């Protein structure tokens, strides 16, 4: 799998309550998107970014990290071939991504994703 970007997914109880700390104090002032259950903020100066997640809209768990790849189908096949636990199957989501969740051997849930063109 070729990784093109990694984004930390921080589980929070309330997006609005958490937003002030991460946008104000940490300076992640650019809101890239907000779907009501997940929002991404970044620094306009450095490009650092973080996703705040209250739940997942279609998967049973909140991932710890999102890993973007240029070939999510190949990554899914490889994860299955290697015997990793698939937490959420390969899915075309209504918000414009194709993704699956896989559990790393240490228990971490990873969202492997590609934005549809």
N, CA, C and O atoms as a GROMACS GRO file, in nm:
protein
  468
    1UNK      N    1   0.084  -0.118   0.000
    1UNK     CA    2   0.000   0.000   0.000
    1UNK      C    3   0.089   0.124   0.000
    1UNK      O    4   0.188   0.130   0.072
    2UNK      N    5   0.052   0.221  -0.081
    2UNK     CA    6   0.123   0.349  -0.083
    2UNK      C    7   0.041   0.451  -0.006
    2UNK      O    8  -0.070   0.487  -0.046
    3UNK      N    9   0.095   0.499   0.105
    3UNK     CA   10   0.028   0.596   0.191
    3UNK      C   11   0.055   0.736   0.136
    3UNK      O   12   0.170   0.772   0.108
    4UNK      N   13  -0.051   0.815   0.120
    4UNK     CA   14  -0.036   0.951   0.070
    4UNK      C   15  -0.057   1.057   0.178
    4UNK      O   16  -0.016   1.171   0.161
    5UNK      N   17  -0.121   1.019   0.289
    5UNK     CA   18  -0.144   1.114   0.399
    5UNK      C   19  -0.193   1.038   0.520
    5UNK      O   20  -0.264   0.939   0.508
    6UNK      N   21  -0.156   1.085   0.639
    6UNK     CA   22  -0.203   1.028   0.764
    6UNK      C   23  -0.260   1.141   0.849
    6UNK      O   24  -0.198   1.246   0.865
    7UNK      N   25  -0.379   1.117   0.903
    7UNK     CA   26  -0.447   1.217   0.985
    7UNK      C   27  -0.489   1.152   1.117
    7UNK      O   28  -0.552   1.046   1.116
    8UNK      N   29  -0.454   1.214   1.228
    8UNK     CA   30  -0.498   1.165   1.359
    8UNK      C   31  -0.647   1.189   1.374
    8UNK      O   32  -0.696   1.297   1.339
    9UNK      N   33  -0.719   1.091   1.425
    9UNK     CA   34  -0.862   1.102   1.455
    9UNK      C   35  -0.876   1.101   1.607
    9UNK      O   36  -0.852   1.000   1.672
   10UNK      N   37  -0.915   1.214   1.662
   10UNK     CA   38  -0.927   1.227   1.807
   10UNK      C   39  -1.074   1.217   1.846
   10UNK      O   40  -1.155   1.300   1.805
   11UNK      N   41  -1.108   1.116   1.925
   11UNK     CA   42  -1.246   1.099   1.967
   11UNK      C   43  -1.278   1.200   2.077
   11UNK      O   44  -1.208   1.209   2.178
   12UNK      N   45  -1.385   1.276   2.055
   12UNK     CA   46  -1.430   1.377   2.151
   12UNK      C   47  -1.579   1.356   2.176
   12UNK      O   48  -1.649   1.300   2.093
   13UNK      N   49  -1.626   1.402   2.292
   13UNK     CA   50  -1.767   1.387   2.326
   13UNK      C   51  -1.855   1.487   2.251
   13UNK      O   52  -1.969   1.456   2.216
   14UNK      N   53  -1.802   1.608   2.225
   14UNK     CA   54  -1.881   1.715   2.165
   14UNK      C   55  -1.791   1.799   2.075
   14UNK      O   56  -1.694   1.859   2.122
   15UNK      N   57  -1.822   1.803   1.945
   15UNK     CA   58  -1.739   1.878   1.850
   15UNK      C   59  -1.731   2.026   1.886
   15UNK      O   60  -1.623   2.084   1.889
   16UNK      N   61  -1.846   2.086   1.915
   16UNK     CA   62  -1.846   2.230   1.944
   16UNK      C   63  -1.766   2.263   2.069
   16UNK      O   64  -1.694   2.362   2.071
   17UNK      N   65  -1.777   2.180   2.171
   17UNK     CA   66  -1.703   2.204   2.295
   17UNK      C   67  -1.553   2.189   2.273
   17UNK      O   68  -1.474   2.262   2.332
   18UNK      N   69  -1.512   2.094   2.188
   18UNK     CA   70  -1.370   2.070   2.163
   18UNK      C   71  -1.309   2.170   2.066
   18UNK      O   72  -1.189   2.199   2.072
   19UNK      N   73  -1.392   2.223   1.977
   19UNK     CA   74  -1.343   2.308   1.869
   19UNK      C   75  -1.261   2.428   1.919
   19UNK      O   76  -1.156   2.457   1.862
   20UNK      N   77  -1.306   2.494   2.021
   20UNK     CA   78  -1.237   2.613   2.071
   20UNK      C   79  -1.093   2.587   2.110
   20UNK      O   80  -1.004   2.666   2.079
   21UNK      N   81  -1.070   2.476   2.178
   21UNK     CA   82  -0.934   2.443   2.221
   21UNK      C   83  -0.843   2.420   2.100
   21UNK      O   84  -0.734   2.475   2.092
   22UNK      N   85  -0.890   2.338   2.008
   22UNK     CA   86  -0.805   2.299   1.895
   22UNK      C   87  -0.790   2.410   1.792
   22UNK      O   88  -0.685   2.421   1.728
   23UNK      N   89  -0.893   2.492   1.774
   23UNK     CA   90  -0.880   2.601   1.677
   23UNK      C   91  -0.816   2.724   1.739
   23UNK      O   92  -0.738   2.794   1.674
   24UNK      N   93  -0.849   2.752   1.864
   24UNK     CA   94  -0.794   2.871   1.930
   24UNK      C   95  -0.656   2.848   1.985
   24UNK      O   96  -0.558   2.905   1.936
   25UNK      N   97  -0.648   2.766   2.086
   25UNK     CA   98  -0.520   2.743   2.155
   25UNK      C   99  -0.416   2.679   2.064
   25UNK      O  100  -0.301   2.724   2.062
   26UNK      N  101  -0.453   2.577   1.990
   26UNK     CA  102  -0.356   2.508   1.903
   26UNK      C  103  -0.340   2.574   1.767
   26UNK      O  104  -0.247   2.541   1.693
   27UNK      N  105  -0.429   2.666   1.732
   27UNK     CA  106  -0.415   2.739   1.607
   27UNK      C  107  -0.458   2.665   1.482
   27UNK      O  108  -0.421   2.703   1.371
   28UNK      N  109  -0.536   2.558   1.499
   28UNK     CA  110  -0.586   2.486   1.381
   28UNK      C  111  -0.714   2.557   1.336
   28UNK      O  112  -0.824   2.504   1.350
   29UNK      N  113  -0.698   2.676   1.282
   29UNK     CA  114  -0.810   2.767   1.261
   29UNK      C  115  -0.888   2.748   1.132
   29UNK      O  116  -0.995   2.806   1.116
   30UNK      N  117  -0.837   2.668   1.040
   30UNK     CA  118  -0.909   2.645   0.915
   30UNK      C  119  -0.995   2.520   0.930
   30UNK      O  120  -0.944   2.411   0.955
   31UNK      N  121  -1.126   2.536   0.915
   31UNK     CA  122  -1.216   2.422   0.918
   31UNK      C  123  -1.227   2.367   0.776
   31UNK      O  124  -1.287   2.430   0.689
   32UNK      N  125  -1.168   2.251   0.753
   32UNK     CA  126  -1.171   2.191   0.620
   32UNK      C  127  -1.308   2.133   0.588
   32UNK      O  128  -1.355   2.141   0.474
   33UNK      N  129  -1.373   2.073   0.687
   33UNK     CA  130  -1.510   2.026   0.673
   33UNK      C  131  -1.567   1.996   0.810
   33UNK      O  132  -1.493   1.979   0.907
   34UNK      N  133  -1.700   1.990   0.818
   34UNK     CA  134  -1.770   1.954   0.941
   34UNK      C  135  -1.896   1.880   0.900
   34UNK      O  136  -1.988   1.940   0.844
   35UNK      N  137  -1.901   1.749   0.928
   35UNK     CA  138  -2.018   1.668   0.893
   35UNK      C  139  -2.111   1.648   1.012
   35UNK      O  140  -2.206   1.570   1.004
   36UNK      N  141  -2.084   1.718   1.121
   36UNK     CA  142  -2.168   1.704   1.240
   36UNK      C  143  -2.119   1.598   1.337
   36UNK      O  144  -2.141   1.610   1.457
   37UNK      N  145  -2.054   1.496   1.288
   37UNK     CA  146  -1.998   1.390   1.371
   37UNK      C  147  -1.846   1.381   1.356
   37UNK      O  148  -1.778   1.319   1.437
   38UNK      N  149  -1.793   1.443   1.252
   38UNK     CA  150  -1.649   1.451   1.229
   38UNK      C  151  -1.619   1.586   1.164
   38UNK      O  152  -1.693   1.632   1.078
   39UNK      N  153  -1.510   1.647   1.210
   39UNK     CA  154  -1.466   1.774   1.152
   39UNK      C  155  -1.315   1.774   1.146
   39UNK      O  156  -1.248   1.720   1.234
   40UNK      N  157  -1.260   1.836   1.039
   40UNK     CA  158  -1.115   1.845   1.026
   40UNK      C  159  -1.074   1.991   1.032
   40UNK      O  160  -1.133   2.078   0.968
   41UNK      N  161  -0.970   2.015   1.112
   41UNK     CA  162  -0.915   2.149   1.130
   41UNK      C  163  -0.767   2.147   1.095
   41UNK      O  164  -0.698   2.047   1.118
   42UNK      N  165  -0.719   2.257   1.038
   42UNK     CA  166  -0.578   2.264   1.002
   42UNK      C  167  -0.522   2.402   1.029
   42UNK      O  168  -0.596   2.498   1.048
   43UNK      N  169  -0.391   2.408   1.031
   43UNK     CA  170  -0.319   2.534   1.049
   43UNK      C  171  -0.289   2.592   0.912
   43UNK      O  172  -0.227   2.525   0.829
   44UNK      N  173  -0.333   2.716   0.886
   44UNK     CA  174  -0.303   2.776   0.755
   44UNK      C  175  -0.154   2.803   0.736
   44UNK      O  176  -0.107   2.813   0.623
   45UNK      N  177  -0.080   2.816   0.846
   45UNK     CA  178   0.063   2.844   0.836
   45UNK      C  179   0.148   2.719   0.813
   45UNK      O  180   0.245   2.723   0.737
   46UNK      N  181   0.110   2.609   0.877
   46UNK     CA  182   0.196   2.490   0.872
   46UNK      C  183   0.136   2.372   0.798
   46UNK      O  184   0.208   2.282   0.754
   47UNK      N  185   0.004   2.370   0.783
   47UNK     CA  186  -0.062   2.256   0.721
   47UNK      C  187  -0.088   2.141   0.817
   47UNK      O  188  -0.143   2.039   0.776
   48UNK      N  189  -0.050   2.157   0.945
   48UNK     CA  190  -0.081   2.054   1.044
   48UNK      C  191  -0.232   2.039   1.052
   48UNK      O  192  -0.306   2.137   1.038
   49UNK      N  193  -0.279   1.917   1.074
   49UNK     CA  194  -0.422   1.896   1.077
   49UNK      C  195  -0.460   1.786   1.177
   49UNK      O  196  -0.378   1.705   1.218
   50UNK      N  197  -0.589   1.789   1.213
   50UNK     CA  198  -0.644   1.696   1.310
   50UNK      C  199  -0.792   1.679   1.282
   50UNK      O  200  -0.861   1.776   1.248
   51UNK      N  201  -0.841   1.557   1.295
   51UNK     CA  202  -0.984   1.534   1.283
   51UNK      C  203  -1.041   1.507   1.421
   51UNK      O  204  -0.986   1.427   1.498
   52UNK      N  205  -1.150   1.573   1.454
   52UNK     CA  206  -1.224   1.548   1.576
   52UNK      C  207  -1.345   1.463   1.540
   52UNK      O  208  -1.416   1.495   1.445
   53UNK      N  209  -1.368   1.356   1.615
   53UNK     CA  210  -1.472   1.259   1.582
   53UNK      C  211  -1.553   1.228   1.707
   53UNK      O  212  -1.497   1.194   1.811
   54UNK      N  213  -1.687   1.240   1.696
   54UNK     CA  214  -1.773   1.203   1.809
   54UNK      C  215  -1.818   1.058   1.800
   54UNK      O  216  -1.839   0.991   1.902
   55UNK      N  217  -1.834   1.010   1.677
   55UNK     CA  218  -1.878   0.873   1.648
   55UNK      C  219  -1.846   0.853   1.501
   55UNK      O  220  -1.795   0.943   1.435
   56UNK      N  221  -1.877   0.737   1.449
   56UNK     CA  222  -1.865   0.720   1.305
   56UNK      C  223  -2.005   0.700   1.249
   56UNK      O  224  -2.088   0.632   1.309
   57UNK      N  225  -2.031   0.760   1.135
   57UNK     CA  226  -2.165   0.756   1.076
   57UNK      C  227  -2.207   0.618   1.030
   57UNK      O  228  -2.327   0.589   1.028
   58UNK      N  229  -2.113   0.532   0.993
   58UNK     CA  230  -2.154   0.401   0.940
   58UNK      C  231  -2.074   0.284   0.995
   58UNK      O  232  -2.110   0.169   0.972
   59UNK      N  233  -1.967   0.310   1.068
   59UNK     CA  234  -1.883   0.202   1.119
   59UNK      C  235  -1.907   0.183   1.270
   59UNK      O  236  -1.953   0.274   1.337
   60UNK      N  237  -1.876   0.064   1.321
   60UNK     CA  238  -1.905   0.035   1.461
   60UNK      C  239  -1.807   0.096   1.562
   60UNK      O  240  -1.835   0.098   1.681
   61UNK      N  241  -1.693   0.146   1.514
   61UNK     CA  242  -1.591   0.202   1.604
   61UNK      C  243  -1.536   0.330   1.544
   61UNK      O  244  -1.546   0.355   1.424
   62UNK      N  245  -1.478   0.412   1.631
   62UNK     CA  246  -1.408   0.533   1.586
   62UNK      C  247  -1.262   0.496   1.565
   62UNK      O  248  -1.199   0.441   1.655
   63UNK      N  249  -1.207   0.526   1.448
   63UNK     CA  250  -1.067   0.493   1.424
   63UNK      C  251  -0.974   0.589   1.500
   63UNK      O  252  -1.014   0.700   1.534
   64UNK      N  253  -0.853   0.544   1.524
   64UNK     CA  254  -0.752   0.629   1.588
   64UNK      C  255  -0.680   0.715   1.486
   64UNK      O  256  -0.629   0.822   1.518
   65UNK      N  257  -0.676   0.666   1.363
   65UNK     CA  258  -0.601   0.735   1.258
   65UNK      C  259  -0.666   0.704   1.123
   65UNK      O  260  -0.720   0.595   1.102
   66UNK      N  261  -0.660   0.802   1.034
   66UNK     CA  262  -0.705   0.781   0.896
   66UNK      C  263  -0.584   0.783   0.806
   66UNK      O  264  -0.501   0.875   0.812
   67UNK      N  265  -0.573   0.683   0.722
   67UNK     CA  266  -0.459   0.669   0.632
   67UNK      C  267  -0.513   0.675   0.489
   67UNK      O  268  -0.588   0.587   0.446
   68UNK      N  269  -0.474   0.779   0.416
   68UNK     CA  270  -0.515   0.793   0.277
   68UNK      C  271  -0.419   0.714   0.188
   68UNK      O  272  -0.298   0.713   0.210
   69UNK      N  273  -0.476   0.650   0.089
   69UNK     CA  274  -0.397   0.571  -0.005
   69UNK      C  275  -0.450   0.594  -0.146
   69UNK      O  276  -0.564   0.635  -0.165
   70UNK      N  277  -0.367   0.568  -0.243
   70UNK     CA  278  -0.410   0.586  -0.382
   70UNK      C  279  -0.484   0.464  -0.436
   70UNK      O  280  -0.543   0.472  -0.544
   71UNK      N  281  -0.482   0.350  -0.364
   71UNK     CA  282  -0.551   0.230  -0.411
   71UNK      C  283  -0.611   0.156  -0.291
   71UNK      O  284  -0.553   0.061  -0.239
   72UNK      N  285  -0.728   0.201  -0.249
   72UNK     CA  286  -0.792   0.143  -0.132
   72UNK      C  287  -0.839   0.000  -0.157
   72UNK      O  288  -0.843  -0.081  -0.064
   73UNK      N  289  -0.873  -0.032  -0.281
   73UNK     CA  290  -0.915  -0.169  -0.312
   73UNK      C  291  -0.800  -0.267  -0.295
   73UNK      O  292  -0.818  -0.375  -0.239
   74UNK      N  293  -0.682  -0.231  -0.342
   74UNK     CA  294  -0.564  -0.317  -0.325
   74UNK      C  295  -0.526  -0.328  -0.178
   74UNK      O  296  -0.487  -0.436  -0.132
   75UNK      N  297  -0.539  -0.219  -0.104
   75UNK     CA  298  -0.508  -0.222   0.040
   75UNK      C  299  -0.604  -0.316   0.113
   75UNK      O  300  -0.562  -0.390   0.202
   76UNK      N  301  -0.731  -0.312   0.076
   76UNK     CA  302  -0.832  -0.400   0.136
   76UNK      C  303  -0.798  -0.547   0.107
   76UNK      O  304  -0.803  -0.631   0.197
   77UNK      N  305  -0.765  -0.576  -0.016
   77UNK     CA  306  -0.730  -0.714  -0.053
   77UNK      C  307  -0.607  -0.760   0.024
   77UNK      O  308  -0.601  -0.874   0.069
   78UNK      N  309  -0.508  -0.671   0.038
   78UNK     CA  310  -0.387  -0.707   0.111
   78UNK      C  311  -0.415  -0.732   0.258
   78UNK      O  312  -0.364  -0.827   0.317
   79UNK      N  313  -0.498  -0.646   0.320
   79UNK     CA  314  -0.534  -0.664   0.461
   79UNK      C  315  -0.602  -0.798   0.483
   79UNK      O  316  -0.574  -0.868   0.580
   80UNK      N  317  -0.692  -0.834   0.391
   80UNK     CA  318  -0.759  -0.964   0.401
   80UNK      C  319  -0.661  -1.079   0.383
   80UNK      O  320  -0.666  -1.178   0.456
   81UNK      N  321  -0.573  -1.066   0.285
   81UNK     CA  322  -0.475  -1.172   0.257
   81UNK      C  323  -0.384  -1.194   0.378
   81UNK      O  324  -0.346  -1.307   0.408
   82UNK      N  325  -0.348  -1.086   0.446
   82UNK     CA  326  -0.260  -1.096   0.562
   82UNK      C  327  -0.334  -1.139   0.688
   82UNK      O  328  -0.272  -1.162   0.792
   83UNK      N  329  -0.466  -1.151   0.680
   83UNK     CA  330  -0.544  -1.201   0.792
   83UNK      C  331  -0.577  -1.098   0.898
   83UNK      O  332  -0.612  -1.135   1.010
   84UNK      N  333  -0.567  -0.970   0.866
   84UNK     CA  334  -0.603  -0.867   0.964
   84UNK      C  335  -0.754  -0.858   0.978
   84UNK      O  336  -0.829  -0.884   0.883
   85UNK      N  337  -0.798  -0.823   1.097
   85UNK     CA  338  -0.941  -0.811   1.124
   85UNK      C  339  -0.997  -0.688   1.054
   85UNK      O  340  -0.949  -0.576   1.075
   86UNK      N  341  -1.098  -0.708   0.973
   86UNK     CA  342  -1.167  -0.597   0.908
   86UNK      C  343  -1.281  -0.555   1.002
   86UNK      O  344  -1.371  -0.634   1.030
   87UNK      N  345  -1.275  -0.432   1.049
   87UNK     CA  346  -1.373  -0.379   1.144
   87UNK      C  347  -1.493  -0.321   1.069
   87UNK      O  348  -1.606  -0.328   1.118
   88UNK      N  349  -1.469  -0.263   0.953
   88UNK     CA  350  -1.574  -0.205   0.868
   88UNK      C  351  -1.537  -0.239   0.724
   88UNK      O  352  -1.426  -0.206   0.680
   89UNK      N  353  -1.627  -0.303   0.650
   89UNK     CA  354  -1.591  -0.349   0.514
   89UNK      C  355  -1.569  -0.234   0.417
   89UNK      O  356  -1.608  -0.120   0.443
   90UNK      N  357  -1.507  -0.265   0.307
   90UNK     CA  358  -1.484  -0.167   0.200
   90UNK      C  359  -1.619  -0.110   0.157
   90UNK      O  360  -1.708  -0.184   0.114
   91UNK      N  361  -1.632   0.021   0.168
   91UNK     CA  362  -1.762   0.086   0.148
   91UNK      C  363  -1.745   0.219   0.076
   91UNK      O  364  -1.652   0.295   0.105
   92UNK      N  365  -1.834   0.247  -0.018
   92UNK     CA  366  -1.844   0.379  -0.079
   92UNK      C  367  -1.939   0.460   0.009
   92UNK      O  368  -2.058   0.432   0.014
   93UNK      N  369  -1.885   0.559   0.078
   93UNK     CA  370  -1.964   0.638   0.171
   93UNK      C  371  -2.030   0.756   0.100
   93UNK      O  372  -1.975   0.808   0.003
   94UNK      N  373  -2.148   0.798   0.146
   94UNK     CA  374  -2.219   0.907   0.079
   94UNK      C  375  -2.147   1.042   0.083
   94UNK      O  376  -2.182   1.131   0.006
   95UNK      N  377  -2.048   1.058   0.170
   95UNK     CA  378  -1.975   1.185   0.178
   95UNK      C  379  -1.852   1.188   0.088
   95UNK      O  380  -1.767   1.277   0.101
   96UNK      N  381  -1.840   1.091  -0.004
   96UNK     CA  382  -1.740   1.100  -0.110
   96UNK      C  383  -1.610   1.026  -0.089
   96UNK      O  384  -1.510   1.057  -0.154
   97UNK      N  385  -1.609   0.927   0.000
   97UNK     CA  386  -1.488   0.847   0.018
   97UNK      C  387  -1.520   0.700   0.000
   97UNK      O  388  -1.634   0.657   0.016
   98UNK      N  389  -1.418   0.624  -0.032
   98UNK     CA  390  -1.423   0.477  -0.034
   98UNK      C  391  -1.325   0.435   0.074
   98UNK      O  392  -1.210   0.478   0.074
   99UNK      N  393  -1.371   0.352   0.168
   99UNK     CA  394  -1.286   0.323   0.284
   99UNK      C  395  -1.320   0.189   0.348
   99UNK      O  396  -1.423   0.128   0.319
  100UNK      N  397  -1.229   0.146   0.435
  100UNK     CA  398  -1.253   0.032   0.523
  100UNK      C  399  -1.176   0.057   0.650
  100UNK      O  400  -1.082   0.136   0.652
  101UNK      N  401  -1.215  -0.012   0.758
  101UNK     CA  402  -1.142  -0.005   0.884
  101UNK      C  403  -1.077  -0.141   0.908
  101UNK      O  404  -1.138  -0.246   0.887
  102UNK      N  405  -0.953  -0.137   0.951
  102UNK     CA  406  -0.878  -0.258   0.982
  102UNK      C  407  -0.818  -0.242   1.122
  102UNK      O  408  -0.777  -0.133   1.161
  103UNK      N  409  -0.813  -0.354   1.196
  103UNK     CA  410  -0.753  -0.350   1.330
  103UNK      C  411  -0.607  -0.394   1.319
  103UNK      O  412  -0.578  -0.504   1.273
  104UNK      N  413  -0.517  -0.307   1.363
  104UNK     CA  414  -0.375  -0.340   1.368
  104UNK      C  415  -0.353  -0.446   1.476
  104UNK      O  416  -0.435  -0.460   1.566
  105UNK      N  417  -0.243  -0.520   1.470
  105UNK     CA  418  -0.217  -0.622   1.571
  105UNK      C  419  -0.216  -0.569   1.715
  105UNK      O  420  -0.243  -0.644   1.809
  106UNK      N  421  -0.186  -0.439   1.732
  106UNK     CA  422  -0.187  -0.381   1.867
  106UNK      C  423  -0.326  -0.339   1.913
  106UNK      O  424  -0.342  -0.290   2.025
  107UNK      N  425  -0.427  -0.357   1.827
  107UNK     CA  426  -0.564  -0.323   1.862
  107UNK      C  427  -0.612  -0.190   1.806
  107UNK      O  428  -0.732  -0.161   1.813
  108UNK      N  429  -0.524  -0.109   1.752
  108UNK     CA  430  -0.560   0.021   1.697
  108UNK      C  431  -0.646   0.004   1.573
  108UNK      O  432  -0.615  -0.076   1.485
  109UNK      N  433  -0.757   0.080   1.566
  109UNK     CA  434  -0.842   0.077   1.449
  109UNK      C  435  -0.796   0.185   1.352
  109UNK      O  436  -0.785   0.302   1.389
  110UNK      N  437  -0.770   0.145   1.228
  110UNK     CA  438  -0.719   0.233   1.124
  110UNK      C  439  -0.823   0.244   1.013
  110UNK      O  440  -0.872   0.143   0.962
  111UNK      N  441  -0.855   0.367   0.976
  111UNK     CA  442  -0.943   0.397   0.865
  111UNK      C  443  -0.855   0.412   0.741
  111UNK      O  444  -0.777   0.507   0.732
  112UNK      N  445  -0.867   0.320   0.646
  112UNK     CA  446  -0.791   0.328   0.522
  112UNK      C  447  -0.886   0.384   0.417
  112UNK      O  448  -0.993   0.328   0.393
  113UNK      N  449  -0.848   0.496   0.354
  113UNK     CA  450  -0.944   0.574   0.277
  113UNK      C  451  -0.886   0.630   0.148
  113UNK      O  452  -0.766   0.656   0.137
  114UNK      N  453  -0.973   0.646   0.052
  114UNK     CA  454  -0.942   0.718  -0.070
  114UNK      C  455  -1.062   0.806  -0.103
  114UNK      O  456  -1.176   0.761  -0.101
  115UNK      N  457  -1.035   0.931  -0.132
  115UNK     CA  458  -1.141   1.022  -0.175
  115UNK      C  459  -1.175   0.990  -0.319
  115UNK      O  460  -1.087   0.980  -0.404
  116UNK      N  461  -1.305   0.975  -0.346
  116UNK     CA  462  -1.349   0.947  -0.483
  116UNK      C  463  -1.334   1.074  -0.566
  116UNK      O  464  -1.361   1.184  -0.519
  117UNK      N  465  -1.292   1.055  -0.688
  117UNK     CA  466  -1.274   1.170  -0.777
  117UNK      C  467  -1.403   1.217  -0.836
  117UNK      O  468  -1.404   1.313  -0.914
   0.00000   0.00000   0.00000
